[in-house]
Amino acid sequence: MRTASVARKTAETDIRLSLCLDGSGQSDVATGCGFLDHMLTLFARHGRFDLTVSCEGDTYIDDHHTVEDIGICLGDAFREALGDKRGICRYGSTLLPMDEALILTAADLSGRGMLCCELHIPTEKVGTFDTELTEEFLLAFVRQGALTLHVRQLSGKNSHHIIEGLFKSLGRTLSAAAAIDPRFSDEVPSTKGVL
């Protein structure tokens, strides 16, 4: 089983996170930010990852530190759980409809942290969640996870549907990229021999 556990404590957040890449989609998420809890639950379910997250953060200020630091922890856990990436497919992509929203995600578990993000979220908030934090989460995740991620919103006018579609699509895409390809189970998918 490809698993990792991460603990991160700063003056702003105290986070415990565990991830199993070869799970069944079970999650137990309590971040102090209800919308993020829901999105991470969707991410785990649609990626078939087992995910546990607990966070005590300074949400009395806003959700920024919590969202960013959880992105950092999830990236750390994802990178650690992949190990040397021997046998993985490496690439994954998903085109996901969420009602009127259509989201494309594509990932390369390249060892290089890069985010190309084209989201046009029409509102500043979904409930109490600042929608601009969506990109902050993704940026923290790809930097720590050392992966290339392209996100493109092809349609959508409902902010909730756009972000929900993104997290579902992200789970599916990363699951495909991290999957073991039995034809290459003893190889690192790179001509360099390392990712």
PAGU-814578 format. One record per residue: residue in three letters; y, x, z of N, C-alpha, C in turn. Coordinates in steps of 0.2 Angstrom, whole numbers, plus 5000, padded with zeros to 4 digits. Atoms other than C-alpha are relative to their C-alpha. Layout:
N
alaYXZYXZYXZ
...
This chain:
195
met499450045000500050005000500650045000
arg499449975001501750064995500549975005
thr499650034995502850035010500550055003
ala499549954997504350105019500449965006
ser499650034995505350065035500650055001
val499449965000507150115037500449975006
ala499550024994508350105053500650044998
arg499449975001510150135051500549975005
lys499550024995511450125065500650044999
thr499449975001513250155063500549965005
ala499550044995514850095073500149934997
glu499950065003514849945061499449964999
thr500650045001513049895059499450035003
asp500749974997511249915067499549964996
ile500450045004509949875054499350035000
arg500749985000508049885054499749964993
leu500350035006507149855037499450034998
ser500749975002505349865031499949964993
leu500250025007504749845013499350024998
cys500749995003503049825005500149984992
leu499950025007503149834986499449964997
asp500650035003501349774984499849945005
gly500150064995501549614995499949934996
ser500250075003501449424992500749965000
gly499350035000503349384993500249975007
gln499850024993503449355012500650035002
ser499449974997505049385021500249975006
asp499750024994505949375037500650045001
val499449975001507749405035500549975005
ala499550034996509149385048500550065000
thr499449955001510749485043500649985004
gly499450024997512049375052500449974994
cys499650035006512649315034499549964997
gly500550045003511749165029499850004993
phe500150005007512049175011499650064998
leu500449945002511349355010499349995002
asp500750024998509849295020499649974994
his500350045006509449165006499950054994
met500149965006509749294992499450055001
leu500549954999508649425000499349975000
thr500750045000507249295003499849984993
leu500250015008507349244984499850074997
phe500149935002507349434980499250015001
ala500749994998505749454990499549964997
arg500550055003504849294984499950014992
his500049995008505249324965499750074998
gly500349935002504749514966499450015003
arg500650004996503249474977500050065004
phe500049954995503849604989500049975007
asp499950024993503649585008500650045003
leu499349974998505349615016500149975007
thr499750024994505949615034500650035001
val499349974999507749635038500349975006
ser499650024995508649625054500750045001
cys499349975000510549665056500449975005
glu499450024996511849655069500650044998
gly499549975003513449685061500749975002
asp499350034998515349665063500249954996
thr499850055004515349505054500649965003
tyr499450034998516749445065500650034997
ile499549975004517849555054499949974993
asp500250035006517049505038499250034998
asp500749985002515349535029499950064996
his500049955005515749685019499550065003
his500449954997514949815031499249985000
thr500750025000513349715033499750004993
val500350005006513149685015499950074997
glu500149935003513449865009499550045004
asp500549964996512349935023499349984999
ile500650025002510949825019499850024993
gly500249975007511049875001499850075000
ile500249934999510950055007499350015002
cys500750004997509450025018499549984995
leu500550025005508549925004499950054995
gly500149955005508850064992499650065002
asp500449954997508250195004499249985000
ala500750024999506650095007499749994993
phe500350015006506350054989499850074997
arg500249935003506450244984499550035004
glu500649974996505350294999499349974998
ala500650035001504050164995499750024993
leu500249985006503950224977499750075000
gly500349945000503450394982500250054994
asp499849965005503350514968500049964993
lys500050055006503250364956499450014995
arg500649995004501550414949499749934998
gly500350065003500850274938500449945000
ile499550065001502350154938500149994993
cys499850025007502850064923500750034998
arg499349975000504650134926500549954998
tyr499550055003505550004916499849935001
gly500150074999505749824919500749964997
ser499550045002506849684912499949925001
thr500150074999507149494915500649964997
leu499550055002508049354907499949945003
leu500150054996508249224919500549945000
pro499650065000508949044918500049975007
met499950044993509648964934500549944998
asp499650065002510248794928500450024994
glu499649985006511748834917500250075000
ala499949935000511849014922499450044997
leu500549965003510849144912500250075001
ile499949944998510649314919499550054997
leu500449955003509949474911500050065005
thr500149934996509349624922499550044997
ala500449955003508649784916500050065005
ala500049944995508049934927499650054997
asp500449945002507450104924500050045007
leu500149964993506750194940500150074998
ser499949935003507550354933500150055005
gly499749954995508050444949500750014999
arg499349995000509850424944500349935001
gly499750064998510950294952500649984996
met499550025005511950204939500049925000
leu500050075001512550024939500549984995
cys499650035005513249934924500049925001
cys500050074998513749764929500649964997
glu499550045004514549624919499949935003
leu500050064997514749474931500749975000
his499450035000516049344930500049945004
ile500150054995515949244946500649965001
pro499350045000517249104945500349995007
thr499750014993517549084964500050065004
glu500049944996518049204977499549995006
lys500450014994516849124990499449954998
val500550055000515149034991499949995007
gly500050014992515248955008500550055003
thr499649954997515949095018499950074997
phe500149945004515249235007500550024995
asp499549975005516449344998499650024994
thr500449985006515749344980500150074997
glu499949935003516449514976499550055004
leu500549964996515149584989499450014996
thr500649995004513849554976499950064997
glu500049935004514349704966499950065005
glu500049954995514549804982499350015002
phe500750004998512749764987499650044995
leu500349975005512149814970500150084999
leu499849935000513049974970499750045005
ala500349964994512450034987499350004999
phe500850005001510649984982499850054995
val500249955006510650084965500150075002
arg499949934998511450234973499550035004
gln500549984995510250244987499350004997
gly500750015003508750184977499950054994
ala500049955006509150314963499749974994
leu500350035006508850194949500649974996
thr499550025004509850134934499949924999
leu500050075000510249944934500549974995
his499550035004511049844920500049925002
val499950074999511649664925500549974996
arg499650045004512349544913500049935001
gln499950075000512949364915500149984993
leu499950025007512649284898500349935000
ser499750064999513249114904500049985007
gly500050034993513649014920500749995002
lys499450024997515048924929500049995007
asn500150014993514348894946499850075003
ser500149944997514549044957499350015004
his500650004996513049004968499450014995
his500649995004511848984953500050074996
ile499949935003512549154945499750055005
ile500349954995512149254961499349985002
glu500750014999510549164964499650024995
gly500449985006509949194947500050085000
leu500049935000510449374949499550035005
phe500449974995509449404965499249984998
lys500750015003507849314957499850054995
ser500149965006508049414941499950075003
leu500149934998508249574951499350015003
gly500749994997506649544961499550014994
arg500550005005505649504945500050074996
thr499949935004506349664936499850065004
leu500249944996506049784950499350005001
ser500750015000504349714952499650034994
ala500349985006503949744934500050084999
ala499949935001504649924934499650045005
ala500449964995503749974950499349985000
ala500850025001502049894945499750064998
ile500449955002500650014943499749994993
asp500350015006500050034925499450045000
pro500649974999498250074926499850054995
arg500149955006498250174909500350065002
phe499649944999499450294917500050025008
ser500050004992498950294936500050065003
asp499949944997498950474938500550044997
glu499549975003500450514928500749985002
val499350024998502350514932500349994993
pro499850025007503150424917500650034998
ser499449965003504350564911499750064997
thr500249945003504150704900500250065004
lys499849944995504950814914499550015005
gly500549994995503450774925500349985007
val499750024993504650714939500549954998
leu499550055000505750564942500450005006
